[in-house]
Amino acid sequence: MLFNSYEFIFFFLPITLAVYFLLNKKRLTVASNTWLLFASLTFYSWWNVKYLPLILLSILFNYTIGCLLAEHDSLRKKIVSKRGIFIFGLVGNIIFLSYFKYMDFFIGNMNALFKTDLPLLQIVLPLGISFFTITQIAFLVDCYEGLVEDRKLLSYSLFVTFFPHLLAGPILHHKEMMPQFETVRNKVLNYKNLSHGLFLFFIGLFKKVIFADELSKTVKIGFDAAHSLNMVEAWTVSLSYTLQLYFDFSGYSDMAIAVGLLFNIVLPVNFNSPYKATNIIDFWKRWHISLTSFITTYLYSPIMRSFRKITFAKSMLATFIAMFIAGIWHGAGWTFILWGALHGAALVVNHLWKRRKLPMPRLVGWLLTFGFVNASFVLFRAKNLTDAAKVLKGMIGLNGILPATHPHFAFADLGHGQFWKLLMANIKGNDSILWTVIVIMTVTLTCQNSIQLEQKFKPSWKTLGFVVIVSFYALVNMNKVSEFLYFQF
């Protein structure tokens, strides 16, 4: 089920919300949490119910391992070491994720390397598998380190499956989430949270439906259909995807945070105007913030602890390795691996620059950062390295500035209003595409982000008018429904 669907907005969400607070009003807190768990599993199963046993198996497996780890120190007779239990749980999760996400990638590369003809398994990736697996790995790490106190199965299951974050994040931490499902004050309908949640939800919906989906058509043609791109087409396509990804994912995160607020559950902020960043370190403090936090806590820090002596060079190595792993986590393909390696290298360069206290004008820093992020996202979107090379070659002008399909580009065409159509023939575009990109880019760089707007929100007739216009415009355009981009990661 998608947030940008009529069945979610007008059916699933109101019923789930009403029953939840009705049960809480009758002080049936266990029943209300059970209902929320049932609703979350229904939400997950909406797309394909055959994947429900997978997430249930994953929850039971990790909960069992977590309890064994948490109780191990109190056992008199220890048959298996605590470290052995932890490694078993970690390997189990990695195998589970690798089978569904990376098996076909592995088989394909084996065929290419050894000239074999092994058949691909054609596995359909279960929705949200990367997010609920990485969330539970973090839980096991904390159990191993003795940081988990609440070990109720119902609370744990809710922490993993809570439907606002389940399919595409934000990545949650048990310490922040599990107590919220037990807190008494969260069981009472909070009208402030309700108004803030609805305000933020419709801003997120607008970002997804009006901005992201509008750009998706150009992106799809440019990456998947066009055989070559001139410089104008390539930059239009790459900028369109960079903006589409941001408004798609941040719009989803806004809606996830908003729905959480409706239930008095506070989810972490996931975006803070990342395209305003003036260096790549700043970018990762603003982009997918919950992932950055996970990388720092569960990848970078353990790597650093593995060194006997910590040096700057080793910290840079840990930074690169952590981002390299993050690239692999995002998807099964050389494009993702290269994307992670590039961001790891960029972070190292940024740290070296800061260490040497070299000057960097703010505007130049922004141009370099955004240019790098935009170019690297070409790898993130491309289905393979060939498609990525097609767009990147166009961006640096190797296919020319003029349209390849009209090498003579007659000036007579200018007088007949055909200039932009000829210039962007490969992506079936015109000047309206350029204006769309320019307007959305201007909004991105000059306006306050949705979280800042929500924090300043105060009920008023002016605010009500704004919400009515934004929500109406988004709702009437939901006939162009598309999945959230991060579902595939």
Summary of the structure (lengths in Angstrom):
residues: 489
radius of gyration: 24.2
end to end distance: 16.8
largest distance: 89.8
contacts: 1559
relative contact order: 0.11
helix: 74%
strand: 0%
